Amino acid sequence: MRTRFGHGLTVPAILVAALVFAGAAGARPGQKLRGTADSELASLSVALVAKGEALLAQKQLMAATDRFETALAVDPRNVAAYLGLAAVARAEGLPGKAARFYREALSIDPANVAALEGQGLAFIDRGARARAEANLERLRQICAAPCPAVNRLQSALAEPAPAMVEARARPAPAKP
């Protein structure tokens, strides 16, 4: 049961706000957000991501999304939470939304191999092959050979575009 307070806030909304303020209180002034290690993240945020990943593996997308979003409310520097939200978006067939979550992860950790690969795959899903190729080049610069992420993205780019596959499957129109 959700109890409403004077300004239309519900109890869960107030709890999330309290968690955000508690996480912000622990931040040091001038603290860098890039490349945040799990040991620097709020332990609750890391635990919520682990629960979200387990739910995602079970295809419980809404519950996984709730855990990832709560993890970000607790600690907005949690790259793994953005990666989880991106994975949910891809599972839902929303590559544009996935690409945006990958972009958020990359704004925190620009050299995150999983985010670069995932964003490249989401770009391919959207038909933005040139952007996926740019991600492949960034991956090649960051990831030492042999790099499975480079190989997977390169393989995905080598496949024909979905529109081309569909066009090949349709019979040619009859000529009058």
PyMOL commands that set and color helices and strands:
alter all, ss='L'
color gray80, all
select helices_A, chain A and resi 11-25+38-40+43-57+61-74+79-91+95-108+113-126+129-142+148-158+162-169
alter helices_A, ss='H'
color red, helices_A
deselect
rebuild
show_as cartoon
